[in-house]
Amino acid sequence: MALVKRPQVTAIHSVLRFALSVPDLNVAEAYFNCFGLQVVRHADQLHLFTPGHSHCWGIVHQGTGPKKTEYYTVGVYAEDEAALKAQVQAAGHALIAPHPRSDGQGFWVADPDGMPIQVVVSEKVTPSAKAPRQESTFHDNVIGVGVSPMRSQTQKVHPQRLSHILIFVTDVPRAVKFYTEALGFRLSDKSLDVIAFLHGAHASDHHLLAMAKSNGPGLHHSSWVVRNLDEVGLGMEQMYHAGYRKGWGVGRHVIGSNYFYYAQDPWGSFTEFSYDIDFIGADTEWPTGDYPPEDSMYLWGPSVPEDFVHNYEASSQTP
């Protein structure tokens, strides 16, 4: 039985969702539908689900200007809520008013770059054990040999759940200090003071939250788990055929070890198909590494796009 709560540790257990505003909801609806999410429209906002899962992983609001990250929501066990609130304040961070476009629940705090974070009591949506490794899809031919399926018979890829988000911050060590001391994240690995990866103390993927240095806050990418390596490649194909041809991959990361394809969205950020990321249990003391830059991005794959780490939210440029 997997340990689902690290003893005597006050910490969030899940990254529940992200909230964005974009200039055109119709554009966002088309993009996320193509990515394989279930998109439910509510007046001036979209709710993002994975098929068969009742949890809302993302909210996209109708904005009045360029794409903007509005806030993030994290989850805490009910018995830890009061202690976590006290921990946030003891770390020197005042509570703030709820974001005006949120449901107003829970308590709120801002990270060092002013990004609002909502903390709510919720069920844990981050897994408590690593999923069994699934091989790529095969079927038996007429003599019982497992062979690849036909291209004409492939089905649309639908991600299973949100794995993590990567955010932009102006000072990575300062952000790591806030998220670990106030909210109880743990540092998995980093590369100098340029990028850092944090996991949940109560068991999570190698990173629930990652952060990269930039000139302002923003969302770099959301990462979504698929069933096997074939679905990473097929996800790339379905984005290509829908006209979303800018991206990065297919490749394999070093930090986190997962296979990936990143589709670039209409606003310059990315949405990742991810398979087989490392997992850190609630009883695991992960050996934090500080990787040189040449090892921090990928083991194999195509060259990194020039604008892969450009923060379009913090500039006037458009992708």
N, C-alpha and C positions, 0 to 999 in steps of 0.2 A: 504494500500500500504506500503510495507516494506521500511524503511529508508535504502538507499544503500550507504550513505556517511555521516560520522560523521562530523558535521559542525566545521569549523575552526581547523581541525586536519590534519597535514601533515604526511602521512603514506602510506606504500604499501597497496594494497588491496587483493593480492593473492600470494600464493606460486605457481608459474607456472609449474616448473619442476625441476628435479634433473638430474645430468649427472654423469655417472659412467664409468670406464674402467674395463674390465674383461679379463682374459687370453684366453677365448674361446667364441666367439660369438655364436657358434652353441649350446653350453651348455646354454647360456643365452636365446637364442631364444626358446629352448625347455621349459625352466622353466617358462618364462613369458607367453608363449602360454598356458601352462597347468594351470596357475593361472587365465586365462580367459581374458587376455588383447589381443588387436589386435596389433601384432608386424609387423612392416614394415621395411624391410631391405634396407639400402642404402650403398652399398659397404662395408666400414669398420665400420658401426654403425647401431644400431637398434633404431627405434623410437617407443615409447610405447603409444598406444591410448586405450581408452575405446570404445567399439562398439557403433556406432551412434554418437560419439562426435568427432569433427574435431580438437580438441586441442591435442597437443603432451604433455604428462605428464612426459615423461622421455626419456633420450637419453643414450644408452649404447654403448661405443666405444670399439673397439678392442685394448687391452692393450698389453704391453710387459712384464708385471709382475703380481703380485697378484692384486685382486680387489682393486680399489681405487675410492674414491669419488672425482670427478674433480671440480665441482662447483654446485651452486644452482641458479635458476632464480626466481626473484620475479617481480610482476607487479605493476605499478603505474598509476593513472589517468593522462592523458596528461596535464591537468591544474596544477597538483601537481609536475611534474617532476623537474622543476627548483628549487622549494622550497625544495624538498626532497634532491636534490643534495647539496644545501646550508646547509641543516640541518645535513647531513652526515659530511660535512667539518667543520661545527661549533662545532660538537661533538668531533673534533680532529682526524678525519680519512681521510687520503689522498686517492684520487682516484688512481686506478691502471690500468694497461693495460688489455685489454680483454684477456680471456683465449685463448691460441693458437688454441684449437680445437672447439671453439664456433663460432657462426655467427658474433661475434664482435659488436653486436648492443648494444645500451643503454650505461649506465655508470657502472663502476665496483668499488667495494670496497672489502677489505678483512676483515673477522671477526678477533677477537683477536688471534685465532689459525692459521691464515693465509689462511682460506678457502675462495676462490674467490666467490663473489656474484654478479650476473648480475642483474641490475635494468633496466627494459624496460617498455615503454608505451604499455599497452595492455588492452583488454577488461577484465572485472572482471570474473574470472572463479570460484571463491569461492561463494557459495550461499548467497543470501541476506535475506533469511528466512528459518526457519527449515522446512524440508520436512514433509509432513503428515506421522504419524506413521503407517506403514503397518503391518498388522497381517501376521502370517505365512500362507503359501499356503494351501488352502483347495479346495475341489470340492464337489458338491452335489452328494450323492448316489441316488439309485433308489427311495427312499422315501423322498428325499429332505433334508437329514441331511448332514451338512458339515463334511467331513471326510478327512483324510490325503490322499495325492496322493500316487500312487503306487511307490515303489522304482524303479521298472523297467521302469517307465515313467518319471523319473526326467531328467531335462535338465541341461546342463553345466552351471555353475555359471559364469556370466560376471560382474565384478564390473562396477559401474556407473560413478565414478569419483575418483580422488585423494582427500583424506581428509586432510592428513598432513604427514610430515616427522619428525622423531626423529633423532637428530644428537648427536654425541659424542663431548664433549668439555672438556678442561682441567680444567676450572674454571667456574662453573655455574653462580655465581653472576656477574662475569666480563662479561660473554656472555650475560646475561639478560640485563645488563646496555647498552651494544653495540646495541643489537637488538631493545630495547625500545627507547633509546635516538636517535640513528642514523636513524633507519628505521621505527620507529613508531609502532612497535608491542606493545601489552599490556600484562602484566602478568596476567594469569588466576589463576593458582594455582602452588604450589611447595611443595617439601618435603625437609626440611632442605636446605643444599647446595649441594644436590645430584642430584635432578631432578627438572626441571621447565617446565611449559607449557604456551605458548604464543598464543594469538588470534589476529586477525586482527581488527584494530579499526573500519573499515568500514563494519563490520558484517562478521562473519565466524563461523565455528565449534569451539567448546571449545578450540581446539588448531590447529593452522596452522603449528606451529613449536614447537617442544619440544626438550629438551636437557638433556643429562645425563652425569655425571662426568666420565671421563676416562683419560688415559694417552696420548691421542692424538686425533686428529679429525677423523671423519668417519661418515658413515651412519648406524644407528642402524636398522631402518625400514622405509618403506613407508606404509601408511595405505590407504585402498581403500573401498569406501562405497558400500554395497550391499543392496538389497531391504528389507530383513526381516531376522529374526533370523534363519529360516530354511536355508537360503543361507549361513549363517556363517558355520553351520554344514555341509551342502552339499559341500561348498568350501573345508573344511577339508577333506571330503571324496574324492573329485577329486584329491587332492594333494597326499593323501595316495595311491590311486590306481595307480598313475603315478610313485610311488616310492619315493616321497618326504615325508618321514615319520617322520622327526624330526620337532618339532614345539611346540607350547604351546596353550592350550585351548581345548575345547570351555570354555569360562568363561565370567565374567562381570567385567569391571573396576569400581573403585570408582571414581577416578579423570577422568572426561569426561563421565562417566556412560555407555559407549558403551559396547555392546557384542562383543567378539573378537575370532578370531583364527589366530595365527601367524604361517605361514609356514617358516621354515628355508631354505634359498636359498643355492646354492652350495658353496657360499663364506663365510657363517657364519652369514650374516645379515638376516633380516626377511621381510616378506611381509604379511600384515595384512588384513584379511577380517573383516570389521567393520560395525556394524549396530546400529543406534539410539544414536549417540553421542550427547552430550549437544550442544546447539547453543547459541551464544552471538550476539545479534543484535547491530546495530550501535547506538541505543538509550539506550543500557543497560550498567549500571555501575556494572560489575561483582564483587561480594564480594570475593576478593582473599583469598584463604586459604593456610595455611602451615600445611600439613598433616604429622602425624607421619609415619615412614617407614612402619609399619604394615598395614596402610590404603592407602598407595601410589600406590600399585600395582593392587590388585584385590579384589572384594567382594567374588566371588566364582569361582571355577575352579580347575584344577589339579595344583600340585606344580610347581613353577617356575623352568624351566630347569637350571642346574648349569651354563651353559654358556650364559644365556639369555642376560646378560649385558656385555659380553666379546667383546672387540673391536678387531676383527681379522685384521682390517686395521692397527692397531698400534702394532701388534705383529707378530712374525714369525710363530705362530702356524696356523694350518689349522683345519677347523671344522671336 
